[in-house]
Amino acid sequence: MSTTEVVVTGLGATTPLGGDVATTWSALLEGRSGIATLTEDWVDELPVHFAGRVAVEPSERLPRQRLRRLDRTQQFALIAAQEAWEDAGAPEVDPVRLGAVVSSGIGGILTILEQYDTFREKGWKRVSPFTVPMLMPNSPAAAVSLEFSARAGAHAPVSACASSAEAIADAIRMIRDGRADVVIAGGTEAAIHPLNIASFASMRALSTHNEDPQRASRPWDADRDGFVMGEGAGVIVLESAEHAARRGARVYAVAAGAAYTNDAHDIVHPDPEGAGQARAIRSALSDADLKPSDIAHVNAHATSTPAGDVGETVAIRSALGDAAADRVMVTSTKSMTGHLLGGAGAVESIATILALHEGRIPPTININELDPGVQVDIVRDKPRDLPADALAAINESFGFGGHNIAVVFRRT
C-alpha cells in the first residue's frame, strides 16, 4: 500500500439546500428539507409531482453565453469546482500535476432530450453544434479540467448512483500512484425531466408522497415508499499531505482509504444479504489501515426505498462487528437533499468530512416510526455531537448494477 497520505483541502457544492457548502451544511444541521412541488406544466401528467431542485440556479452564477454551451450537469460541476478551488486557497500547482475526476451517473440527458426535440420540430440545422460536447458522460470532467488546466488526467467513472464516490476513490489512488499532487474530484447530476421521472416511477422506485413533499424522503421509516429525485453537485480538492503542508493549506480531513466491490446479483436490486456492501466497508478500512472500532460515524447511502435501507444496516453490522456497530452513529442526508444520483456520493462525502471537522452529525429527518429491521443507531431529528476522541467516518454509496463504494475519512 502506498505511504502517500491524501488530504482534503477544499469543498464546493450546489444542492437543493443551498448554492454553496456553508448554506447546505447549515440546512443539514437544521434538519431542513430541500424538496418542493415542481411547477412545470408536465408535472400533472406524472404520478410524482416533486423533486429537489437546486436552491440557486446556475444563471445566477454563470454568464448567459457560457450557459448555452454547457449542459446543466457541467454547470453544476463548474460552480461546485470553483467554490472548492477557492476554498482550497487556489493552490499553485504545475498543470501536469493537477488532475480532475468528475462523474455523472446519467450524463447530459437534458441536452439529449432537448436537442432531439429541436431536431424533430425544427430540423437538423437548428441542432446546437455543442450537442455532443454537452451530452457526453465525461463532459463535466472535461469542463472542470479545462477550467483549471488539469493535465495529469481527466476521468469520469460511471457507476450509477455510486459514481461520484468512485470519482473520489479514483482521485485518492491517482495521488497515491504519483500521477498528481492535486486532484479536483466529485460528481454532478441534472436529471429532473418528465422522461426520467416517468422511468423511475414506472419502476416504482420513487416516493409518491405528493401531499407533503418535504416529508417524502424518509430513510428507515417503516412507511417509506421510494426515493426523491434531486439535482446538484459536490466537489472536493484532494492533495498529497506533503503538497498541502508545503503551501500551508488548511486541511479538513484525511482521505484515508476507499474500496470498490460489486454484487453481480441484479441490475437494480441490491444483494439482500448485503455481502458486497460489507466487503466494501471491510476493504476500505483495510486500505485506510483502521479498525472497525475507529469508525464513529457512517453517512449511509439509504435512499428511502423499501428494499435497500434495512439491508444497508445489516451490512454495516456485518462489516464492523457487533461491538463497533453498537457504537457507530448512522445518518442519511438524503432525507433532506433527496437523491442526487451520480452527485450523491460527493455531496454526502462533504457532509461526512464536515461532521468530522466540526464534530457534529446531521440528523435523518422524517422518521415517524423506525423500521424494526434496522440494526444500527440512527441519528434522528436533531444533530448529534461526535465524541472528542472520534477518529474516522465512512461514506457509503451504491448504484444500479451492483456497484458498492466505501470511502473512509479520518480526522487530522
VEXMIFI-284078 format. One line per field, with one value per residue (C-alpha): residue in one letter; residue number from 1; z, y, x. Coordinates in steps of 0.25 Angstrom, whole numbers, padded with zeros to 4 digits, always signed. Example, Ala and Ser with C-alpha at 12.3 -4.5 7.8 and 13.67 -1.06 7.14 Angstrom:
BEGIN
residuo	(a | s) .
num	(1 | 2) .
up	(+0031 | +0029) .
north	(-0018 | -0004) .
east	(+0049 | +0055) .
This chain:
BEGIN
residuo	(m | s | t | t | e | v | v | v | t | g | l | g | a | t | t | p | l | g | g | d | v | a | t | t | w | s | a | l | l | e | g | r | s | g | i | a | t | l | t | e | d | w | v | d | e | l | p | v | h | f | a | g | r | v | a | v | e | p | s | e | r | l | p | r | q | r | l | r | r | l | d | r | t | q | q | f | a | l | i | a | a | q | e | a | w | e | d | a | g | a | p | e | v | d | p | v | r | l | g | a | v | v | s | s | g | i | g | g | i | l | t | i | l | e | q | y | d | t | f | r | e | k | g | w | k | r | v | s | p | f | t | v | p | m | l | m | p | n | s | p | a | a | a | v | s | l | e | f | s | a | r | a | g | a | h | a | p | v | s | a | c | a | s | s | a | e | a | i | a | d | a | i | r | m | i | r | d | g | r | a | d | v | v | i | a | g | g | t | e | a | a | i | h | p | l | n | i | a | s | f | a | s | m | r | a | l | s | t | h | n | e | d | p | q | r | a | s | r | p | w | d | a | d | r | d | g | f | v | m | g | e | g | a | g | v | i | v | l | e | s | a | e | h | a | a | r | r | g | a | r | v | y | a | v | a | a | g | a | a | y | t | n | d | a | h | d | i | v | h | p | d | p | e | g | a | g | q | a | r | a | i | r | s | a | l | s | d | a | d | l | k | p | s | d | i | a | h | v | n | a | h | a | t | s | t | p | a | g | d | v | g | e | t | v | a | i | r | s | a | l | g | d | a | a | a | d | r | v | m | v | t | s | t | k | s | m | t | g | h | l | l | g | g | a | g | a | v | e | s | i | a | t | i | l | a | l | h | e | g | r | i | p | p | t | i | n | i | n | e | l | d | p | g | v | q | v | d | i | v | r | d | k | p | r | d | l | p | a | d | a | l | a | a | i | n | e | s | f | g | f | g | g | h | n | i | a | v | v | f | r | r | t) .
num	(1 | 2 | 3 | 4 | 5 | 6 | 7 | 8 | 9 | 10 | 11 | 12 | 13 | 14 | 15 | 16 | 17 | 18 | 19 | 20 | 21 | 22 | 23 | 24 | 25 | 26 | 27 | 28 | 29 | 30 | 31 | 32 | 33 | 34 | 35 | 36 | 37 | 38 | 39 | 40 | 41 | 42 | 43 | 44 | 45 | 46 | 47 | 48 | 49 | 50 | 51 | 52 | 53 | 54 | 55 | 56 | 57 | 58 | 59 | 60 | 61 | 62 | 63 | 64 | 65 | 66 | 67 | 68 | 69 | 70 | 71 | 72 | 73 | 74 | 75 | 76 | 77 | 78 | 79 | 80 | 81 | 82 | 83 | 84 | 85 | 86 | 87 | 88 | 89 | 90 | 91 | 92 | 93 | 94 | 95 | 96 | 97 | 98 | 99 | 100 | 101 | 102 | 103 | 104 | 105 | 106 | 107 | 108 | 109 | 110 | 111 | 112 | 113 | 114 | 115 | 116 | 117 | 118 | 119 | 120 | 121 | 122 | 123 | 124 | 125 | 126 | 127 | 128 | 129 | 130 | 131 | 132 | 133 | 134 | 135 | 136 | 137 | 138 | 139 | 140 | 141 | 142 | 143 | 144 | 145 | 146 | 147 | 148 | 149 | 150 | 151 | 152 | 153 | 154 | 155 | 156 | 157 | 158 | 159 | 160 | 161 | 162 | 163 | 164 | 165 | 166 | 167 | 168 | 169 | 170 | 171 | 172 | 173 | 174 | 175 | 176 | 177 | 178 | 179 | 180 | 181 | 182 | 183 | 184 | 185 | 186 | 187 | 188 | 189 | 190 | 191 | 192 | 193 | 194 | 195 | 196 | 197 | 198 | 199 | 200 | 201 | 202 | 203 | 204 | 205 | 206 | 207 | 208 | 209 | 210 | 211 | 212 | 213 | 214 | 215 | 216 | 217 | 218 | 219 | 220 | 221 | 222 | 223 | 224 | 225 | 226 | 227 | 228 | 229 | 230 | 231 | 232 | 233 | 234 | 235 | 236 | 237 | 238 | 239 | 240 | 241 | 242 | 243 | 244 | 245 | 246 | 247 | 248 | 249 | 250 | 251 | 252 | 253 | 254 | 255 | 256 | 257 | 258 | 259 | 260 | 261 | 262 | 263 | 264 | 265 | 266 | 267 | 268 | 269 | 270 | 271 | 272 | 273 | 274 | 275 | 276 | 277 | 278 | 279 | 280 | 281 | 282 | 283 | 284 | 285 | 286 | 287 | 288 | 289 | 290 | 291 | 292 | 293 | 294 | 295 | 296 | 297 | 298 | 299 | 300 | 301 | 302 | 303 | 304 | 305 | 306 | 307 | 308 | 309 | 310 | 311 | 312 | 313 | 314 | 315 | 316 | 317 | 318 | 319 | 320 | 321 | 322 | 323 | 324 | 325 | 326 | 327 | 328 | 329 | 330 | 331 | 332 | 333 | 334 | 335 | 336 | 337 | 338 | 339 | 340 | 341 | 342 | 343 | 344 | 345 | 346 | 347 | 348 | 349 | 350 | 351 | 352 | 353 | 354 | 355 | 356 | 357 | 358 | 359 | 360 | 361 | 362 | 363 | 364 | 365 | 366 | 367 | 368 | 369 | 370 | 371 | 372 | 373 | 374 | 375 | 376 | 377 | 378 | 379 | 380 | 381 | 382 | 383 | 384 | 385 | 386 | 387 | 388 | 389 | 390 | 391 | 392 | 393 | 394 | 395 | 396 | 397 | 398 | 399 | 400 | 401 | 402 | 403 | 404 | 405 | 406 | 407 | 408 | 409 | 410 | 411 | 412) .
up	(+0000 | -0003 | +0008 | +0002 | +0011 | +0004 | +0010 | +0007 | +0006 | -0002 | -0002 | -0012 | -0014 | -0020 | -0015 | -0012 | +0001 | -0003 | -0014 | -0007 | +0004 | +0016 | +0013 | +0010 | +0023 | +0031 | +0026 | +0028 | +0043 | +0044 | +0038 | +0027 | +0014 | +0000 | -0006 | -0013 | -0022 | -0037 | -0045 | -0059 | -0067 | -0070 | -0055 | -0055 | -0065 | -0055 | -0043 | -0036 | -0034 | -0026 | -0026 | -0020 | -0030 | -0027 | -0018 | -0026 | -0042 | -0050 | -0057 | -0044 | -0045 | -0059 | -0071 | -0081 | -0093 | -0085 | -0080 | -0095 | -0097 | -0084 | -0080 | -0067 | -0061 | -0066 | -0060 | -0046 | -0047 | -0050 | -0039 | -0029 | -0034 | -0034 | -0019 | -0015 | -0023 | -0016 | -0002 | -0004 | -0006 | -0021 | -0020 | -0029 | -0036 | -0048 | -0058 | -0062 | -0047 | -0046 | -0049 | -0050 | -0047 | -0048 | -0050 | -0054 | -0053 | -0065 | -0072 | -0081 | -0082 | -0083 | -0095 | -0102 | -0100 | -0103 | -0116 | -0121 | -0119 | -0127 | -0138 | -0139 | -0138 | -0146 | -0154 | -0153 | -0156 | -0143 | -0134 | -0126 | -0130 | -0116 | -0114 | -0114 | -0104 | -0095 | -0095 | -0094 | -0080 | -0078 | -0081 | -0066 | -0064 | -0077 | -0073 | -0060 | -0066 | -0076 | -0065 | -0057 | -0067 | -0061 | -0070 | -0061 | -0066 | -0066 | -0063 | -0062 | -0055 | -0057 | -0047 | -0046 | -0032 | -0027 | -0038 | -0030 | -0018 | -0028 | -0034 | -0020 | -0019 | -0032 | -0029 | -0016 | -0024 | -0034 | -0024 | -0017 | -0030 | -0032 | -0044 | -0038 | -0026 | -0026 | -0031 | -0033 | -0030 | -0029 | -0037 | -0042 | -0047 | -0054 | -0058 | -0053 | -0066 | -0069 | -0076 | -0064 | -0054 | -0062 | -0063 | -0049 | -0045 | -0055 | -0047 | -0034 | -0029 | -0026 | -0014 | -0018 | -0005 | -0013 | -0002 | +0007 | -0002 | +0009 | +0017 | +0005 | +0006 | +0019 | +0020 | +0030 | +0033 | +0034 | +0023 | +0013 | -0001 | -0010 | -0013 | -0016 | -0028 | -0026 | -0034 | -0032 | -0030 | -0020 | -0022 | -0013 | -0015 | -0011 | -0009 | -0004 | +0010 | +0006 | -0004 | +0005 | +0016 | +0007 | +0004 | +0018 | +0014 | +0023 | +0024 | +0027 | +0028 | +0023 | +0011 | +0018 | +0009 | -0001 | -0007 | -0018 | -0019 | -0028 | -0024 | -0038 | -0033 | -0040 | -0049 | -0040 | -0026 | -0016 | -0011 | +0001 | +0009 | +0007 | +0005 | -0005 | +0003 | +0015 | +0007 | +0002 | +0016 | +0021 | +0009 | +0011 | +0026 | +0022 | +0011 | +0022 | +0032 | +0042 | +0051 | +0052 | +0066 | +0059 | +0052 | +0059 | +0048 | +0035 | +0025 | +0019 | +0004 | +0010 | -0001 | +0005 | -0003 | +0004 | -0001 | +0001 | +0014 | +0024 | +0017 | +0018 | +0033 | +0032 | +0024 | +0034 | +0045 | +0038 | +0033 | +0047 | +0056 | +0068 | +0077 | +0067 | +0061 | +0074 | +0076 | +0061 | +0058 | +0045 | +0037 | +0023 | +0018 | +0006 | +0015 | +0013 | -0001 | -0008 | -0016 | -0025 | -0033 | -0038 | -0030 | -0017 | -0012 | -0014 | -0006 | +0005 | +0005 | +0008 | +0019 | +0025 | +0024 | +0031 | +0042 | +0046 | +0044 | +0052 | +0062 | +0058 | +0051 | +0043 | +0046 | +0038 | +0037 | +0034 | +0042 | +0049 | +0052 | +0051 | +0043 | +0053 | +0044 | +0046 | +0053 | +0056 | +0063 | +0054 | +0057 | +0057 | +0057 | +0062 | +0061 | +0070 | +0075 | +0071 | +0083 | +0085 | +0082 | +0070 | +0059 | +0046 | +0038 | +0025 | +0013 | +0006 | -0008 | -0016 | -0030 | -0040 | -0046 | -0032 | -0030 | -0016 | -0012 | +0003 | +0005 | +0019 | +0024 | +0037 | +0046 | +0045) .
north	(+0000 | +0014 | +0022 | +0035 | +0042 | +0049 | +0061 | +0069 | +0084 | +0089 | +0087 | +0092 | +0089 | +0094 | +0086 | +0087 | +0093 | +0104 | +0109 | +0106 | +0098 | +0107 | +0108 | +0094 | +0090 | +0099 | +0094 | +0080 | +0083 | +0090 | +0077 | +0085 | +0079 | +0084 | +0077 | +0084 | +0082 | +0084 | +0096 | +0091 | +0088 | +0074 | +0070 | +0068 | +0056 | +0049 | +0041 | +0049 | +0064 | +0068 | +0067 | +0074 | +0086 | +0093 | +0105 | +0115 | +0114 | +0114 | +0126 | +0134 | +0129 | +0127 | +0137 | +0134 | +0131 | +0121 | +0114 | +0112 | +0103 | +0095 | +0084 | +0086 | +0075 | +0083 | +0096 | +0090 | +0083 | +0096 | +0104 | +0094 | +0092 | +0108 | +0108 | +0096 | +0102 | +0116 | +0109 | +0101 | +0115 | +0113 | +0105 | +0108 | +0094 | +0090 | +0087 | +0074 | +0070 | +0074 | +0064 | +0064 | +0053 | +0057 | +0047 | +0047 | +0035 | +0039 | +0050 | +0061 | +0055 | +0068 | +0072 | +0059 | +0061 | +0076 | +0075 | +0063 | +0071 | +0082 | +0073 | +0067 | +0080 | +0090 | +0081 | +0077 | +0091 | +0096 | +0086 | +0092 | +0090 | +0088 | +0076 | +0065 | +0072 | +0075 | +0061 | +0052 | +0046 | +0051 | +0066 | +0070 | +0065 | +0071 | +0085 | +0085 | +0080 | +0092 | +0102 | +0099 | +0094 | +0080 | +0072 | +0060 | +0053 | +0056 | +0044 | +0041 | +0027 | +0024 | +0014 | +0020 | +0026 | +0021 | +0030 | +0042 | +0033 | +0025 | +0038 | +0042 | +0027 | +0028 | +0042 | +0037 | +0026 | +0036 | +0043 | +0031 | +0026 | +0038 | +0043 | +0056 | +0065 | +0071 | +0065 | +0072 | +0061 | +0059 | +0058 | +0064 | +0061 | +0068 | +0059 | +0065 | +0063 | +0056 | +0044 | +0041 | +0043 | +0034 | +0024 | +0023 | +0024 | +0012 | +0004 | +0008 | +0014 | +0028 | +0033 | +0037 | +0046 | +0057 | +0063 | +0066 | +0067 | +0071 | +0058 | +0049 | +0045 | +0037 | +0027 | +0015 | +0020 | +0008 | +0015 | +0019 | +0017 | +0021 | +0031 | +0046 | +0051 | +0063 | +0070 | +0077 | +0075 | +0073 | +0075 | +0073 | +0077 | +0066 | +0067 | +0059 | +0063 | +0067 | +0077 | +0083 | +0085 | +0091 | +0102 | +0103 | +0099 | +0097 | +0082 | +0077 | +0063 | +0051 | +0043 | +0031 | +0020 | +0014 | +0001 | -0004 | -0017 | -0022 | -0030 | -0037 | -0040 | -0032 | -0019 | -0012 | -0019 | -0020 | -0033 | -0035 | -0041 | -0028 | -0037 | -0027 | -0015 | -0021 | -0025 | -0011 | -0006 | -0016 | -0014 | +0001 | +0000 | -0009 | +0002 | +0012 | +0004 | +0006 | -0004 | -0005 | +0002 | +0014 | +0017 | +0027 | +0031 | +0026 | +0035 | +0024 | +0022 | +0020 | +0025 | +0023 | +0011 | -0001 | -0011 | -0004 | +0003 | -0008 | -0017 | -0006 | -0006 | -0021 | -0019 | -0009 | -0018 | -0030 | -0021 | -0015 | -0026 | -0025 | -0017 | -0006 | -0006 | -0003 | +0010 | +0015 | +0027 | +0026 | +0037 | +0039 | +0053 | +0049 | +0051 | +0066 | +0067 | +0056 | +0046 | +0054 | +0041 | +0042 | +0054 | +0048 | +0041 | +0054 | +0063 | +0052 | +0052 | +0066 | +0064 | +0053 | +0062 | +0073 | +0064 | +0060 | +0074 | +0081 | +0069 | +0069 | +0059 | +0064 | +0057 | +0048 | +0055 | +0049 | +0036 | +0035 | +0020 | +0013 | +0001 | -0011 | -0017 | -0006 | -0011 | +0001 | +0014 | +0025 | +0039 | +0045 | +0058 | +0067 | +0067 | +0059 | +0062 | +0053 | +0049 | +0057 | +0045 | +0040 | +0037 | +0033 | +0033 | +0025 | +0030 | +0019 | +0019 | +0008 | +0008 | +0001 | -0011 | -0015 | -0004 | -0003 | +0008 | +0012 | +0024 | +0026 | +0040 | +0042 | +0053 | +0060) .
east	(+0000 | +0005 | +0010 | +0006 | -0005 | -0016 | -0023 | -0036 | -0033 | -0045 | -0060 | -0071 | -0085 | -0098 | -0110 | -0125 | -0122 | -0112 | -0103 | -0091 | -0085 | -0088 | -0103 | -0104 | -0097 | -0105 | -0118 | -0114 | -0111 | -0124 | -0131 | -0138 | -0143 | -0140 | -0151 | -0163 | -0174 | -0170 | -0176 | -0175 | -0187 | -0183 | -0184 | -0199 | -0197 | -0188 | -0190 | -0179 | -0180 | -0168 | -0153 | -0141 | -0137 | -0124 | -0126 | -0118 | -0120 | -0107 | -0112 | -0109 | -0094 | -0090 | -0091 | -0102 | -0093 | -0086 | -0098 | -0102 | -0090 | -0091 | -0101 | -0107 | -0098 | -0086 | -0092 | -0093 | -0080 | -0073 | -0080 | -0076 | -0062 | -0060 | -0064 | -0055 | -0043 | -0045 | -0047 | -0034 | -0027 | -0026 | -0013 | -0002 | +0001 | +0008 | -0003 | +0003 | +0002 | -0013 | -0024 | -0039 | -0048 | -0063 | -0074 | -0089 | -0098 | -0106 | -0099 | -0105 | -0118 | -0125 | -0117 | -0120 | -0135 | -0136 | -0127 | -0135 | -0148 | -0141 | -0137 | -0151 | -0158 | -0149 | -0139 | -0124 | -0119 | -0125 | -0118 | -0107 | -0092 | -0089 | -0099 | -0088 | -0079 | -0091 | -0097 | -0084 | -0083 | -0069 | -0074 | -0073 | -0059 | -0055 | -0061 | -0054 | -0041 | -0042 | -0046 | -0033 | -0024 | -0023 | -0013 | -0010 | -0023 | -0038 | -0046 | -0061 | -0064 | -0079 | -0085 | -0099 | -0102 | -0088 | -0081 | -0076 | -0072 | -0064 | -0058 | -0053 | -0047 | -0040 | -0035 | -0029 | -0022 | -0017 | -0009 | -0004 | +0001 | +0009 | +0001 | -0003 | -0001 | -0015 | -0028 | -0042 | -0052 | -0067 | -0079 | -0092 | -0106 | -0117 | -0128 | -0141 | -0149 | -0162 | -0156 | -0147 | -0157 | -0167 | -0156 | -0153 | -0168 | -0170 | -0160 | -0168 | -0155 | -0160 | -0168 | -0182 | -0184 | -0189 | -0197 | -0185 | -0172 | -0163 | -0166 | -0166 | -0151 | -0151 | -0140 | -0142 | -0156 | -0166 | -0175 | -0164 | -0169 | -0157 | -0146 | -0148 | -0140 | -0130 | -0120 | -0107 | -0092 | -0082 | -0067 | -0055 | -0040 | -0030 | -0015 | -0004 | -0001 | +0013 | +0008 | -0003 | +0008 | +0017 | +0008 | +0002 | -0012 | -0024 | -0027 | -0042 | -0039 | -0030 | -0036 | -0031 | -0036 | -0046 | -0051 | -0060 | -0068 | -0079 | -0091 | -0093 | -0107 | -0117 | -0117 | -0125 | -0127 | -0116 | -0112 | -0122 | -0110 | -0102 | -0089 | -0083 | -0086 | -0080 | -0068 | -0066 | -0066 | -0056 | -0047 | -0048 | -0044 | -0032 | -0028 | -0029 | -0021 | -0032 | -0040 | -0055 | -0055 | -0048 | -0061 | -0070 | -0080 | -0086 | -0093 | -0101 | -0106 | -0120 | -0129 | -0143 | -0146 | -0153 | -0142 | -0129 | -0129 | -0130 | -0121 | -0110 | -0111 | -0109 | -0097 | -0091 | -0093 | -0087 | -0075 | -0072 | -0076 | -0086 | -0077 | -0073 | -0087 | -0094 | -0085 | -0086 | -0095 | -0102 | -0110 | -0115 | -0115 | -0123 | -0135 | -0132 | -0126 | -0133 | -0125 | -0115 | -0112 | -0097 | -0095 | -0100 | -0086 | -0079 | -0089 | -0090 | -0075 | -0075 | -0085 | -0076 | -0064 | -0071 | -0076 | -0062 | -0057 | -0067 | -0071 | -0086 | -0094 | -0106 | -0119 | -0128 | -0142 | -0156 | -0155 | -0168 | -0167 | -0153 | -0153 | -0152 | -0141 | -0131 | -0119 | -0111 | -0112 | -0119 | -0117 | -0131 | -0138 | -0126 | -0111 | -0102 | -0089 | -0077 | -0069 | -0056 | -0048 | -0055 | -0045 | -0052 | -0064 | -0069 | -0078 | -0085 | -0090 | -0097 | -0102 | -0111 | -0102 | -0098 | -0087 | -0082 | -0073 | -0068 | -0059 | -0052 | -0049 | -0040 | -0038 | -0025) .
